[in-house]
Amino acid sequence: MPHVQRLAGRLQRQNRQMGFQFVRLSDRRFSPEVYASLPHGTLERCQAVPIEVTTDTVIVATTRPNDPAVVEALTQATQGF
């Protein structure tokens, strides 16, 4: 499986350059309150799961973090947090 390790390393380097971070969802507690506070349709369309809300940030995991349409939809959905 060396090819999988090379791919994972390449993805991590690329994501660091773009400011993205890999997270393990198994290391996080799912918060139904955070999930319910965002529009379900947007989360489904963006293939996104809200992870955490801090003072001024909503942390969202998505399968398409570099898709401008996803970023815009999630930005709109999280305004006011």
C-alpha positions as a Markdown table, in Angstrom:
| # | Residue | x | y | z |
|---|---|---|---|---|
| 1 | Met | 0.0 | 0.0 | 0.0 |
| 2 | Pro | 2.9 | 2.4 | -0.5 |
| 3 | His | 0.9 | 4.2 | -3.3 |
| 4 | Val | -1.9 | 5.0 | -0.8 |
| 5 | Gln | 0.6 | 6.4 | 1.6 |
| 6 | Arg | 2.2 | 8.6 | -1.1 |
| 7 | Leu | -1.3 | 9.8 | -2.2 |
| 8 | Ala | -2.2 | 10.6 | 1.4 |
| 9 | Gly | 1.1 | 12.5 | 1.9 |
| 10 | Arg | 0.5 | 14.5 | -1.3 |
| 11 | Leu | -3.0 | 15.4 | -0.3 |
| 12 | Gln | -1.8 | 16.5 | 3.1 |
| 13 | Arg | 0.8 | 18.8 | 1.6 |
| 14 | Gln | -1.6 | 20.2 | -0.9 |
| 15 | Asn | -4.2 | 20.9 | 1.8 |
| 16 | Arg | -1.7 | 22.6 | 4.0 |
| 17 | Gln | -0.8 | 24.9 | 1.2 |
| 18 | Met | -4.4 | 25.8 | 0.7 |
| 19 | Gly | -5.2 | 26.1 | 4.4 |
| 20 | Phe | -7.3 | 23.0 | 4.7 |
| 21 | Gln | -6.9 | 20.5 | 7.5 |
| 22 | Phe | -7.7 | 16.8 | 7.6 |
| 23 | Val | -9.8 | 15.8 | 10.6 |
| 24 | Arg | -10.8 | 12.4 | 11.8 |
| 25 | Leu | -14.5 | 12.4 | 12.5 |
| 26 | Ser | -14.0 | 9.5 | 14.9 |
| 27 | Asp | -12.0 | 11.9 | 17.1 |
| 28 | Arg | -14.9 | 14.4 | 17.3 |
| 29 | Arg | -18.2 | 14.3 | 19.2 |
| 30 | Phe | -21.2 | 14.8 | 16.9 |
| 31 | Ser | -23.3 | 17.7 | 18.0 |
| 32 | Pro | -27.0 | 17.4 | 17.0 |
| 33 | Glu | -27.5 | 21.1 | 18.0 |
| 34 | Val | -24.8 | 22.3 | 15.6 |
| 35 | Tyr | -26.1 | 20.1 | 12.8 |
| 36 | Ala | -29.6 | 21.2 | 13.3 |
| 37 | Ser | -28.6 | 24.9 | 13.2 |
| 38 | Leu | -27.6 | 24.7 | 9.6 |
| 39 | Pro | -29.9 | 24.1 | 6.6 |
| 40 | His | -30.1 | 20.4 | 5.9 |
| 41 | Gly | -30.4 | 20.9 | 2.1 |
| 42 | Thr | -27.2 | 22.9 | 2.1 |
| 43 | Leu | -25.3 | 20.3 | 4.1 |
| 44 | Glu | -26.5 | 17.5 | 1.8 |
| 45 | Arg | -25.7 | 19.4 | -1.4 |
| 46 | Cys | -22.2 | 20.4 | -0.1 |
| 47 | Gln | -21.6 | 16.9 | 1.3 |
| 48 | Ala | -20.7 | 18.7 | 4.6 |
| 49 | Val | -20.9 | 17.9 | 8.3 |
| 50 | Pro | -20.6 | 20.7 | 10.8 |
| 51 | Ile | -17.9 | 19.7 | 13.4 |
| 52 | Glu | -17.6 | 22.6 | 15.9 |
| 53 | Val | -18.7 | 26.1 | 16.6 |
| 54 | Thr | -16.1 | 28.4 | 18.3 |
| 55 | Thr | -16.5 | 32.1 | 19.2 |
| 56 | Asp | -16.1 | 33.3 | 15.6 |
| 57 | Thr | -15.8 | 30.1 | 13.5 |
| 58 | Val | -17.9 | 27.2 | 12.3 |
| 59 | Ile | -15.7 | 24.3 | 11.5 |
| 60 | Val | -17.2 | 22.1 | 8.7 |
| 61 | Ala | -15.9 | 18.9 | 7.2 |
| 62 | Thr | -16.7 | 18.4 | 3.5 |
| 63 | Thr | -15.6 | 16.2 | 0.7 |
| 64 | Arg | -15.2 | 19.2 | -1.6 |
| 65 | Pro | -13.3 | 21.9 | 0.3 |
| 66 | Asn | -11.8 | 23.5 | -2.9 |
| 67 | Asp | -15.1 | 23.8 | -4.7 |
| 68 | Pro | -16.0 | 27.5 | -4.8 |
| 69 | Ala | -19.7 | 26.8 | -4.9 |
| 70 | Val | -19.5 | 24.7 | -1.8 |
| 71 | Val | -17.4 | 27.4 | 0.0 |
| 72 | Glu | -19.9 | 30.1 | -1.0 |
| 73 | Ala | -22.9 | 28.0 | 0.1 |
| 74 | Leu | -21.4 | 27.2 | 3.5 |
| 75 | Thr | -20.3 | 30.8 | 4.0 |
| 76 | Gln | -23.9 | 31.9 | 3.4 |
| 77 | Ala | -25.3 | 29.2 | 5.6 |
| 78 | Thr | -23.1 | 30.0 | 8.5 |
| 79 | Gln | -23.5 | 33.8 | 8.5 |
| 80 | Gly | -24.7 | 35.0 | 11.9 |
| 81 | Phe | -22.9 | 32.4 | 14.0 |
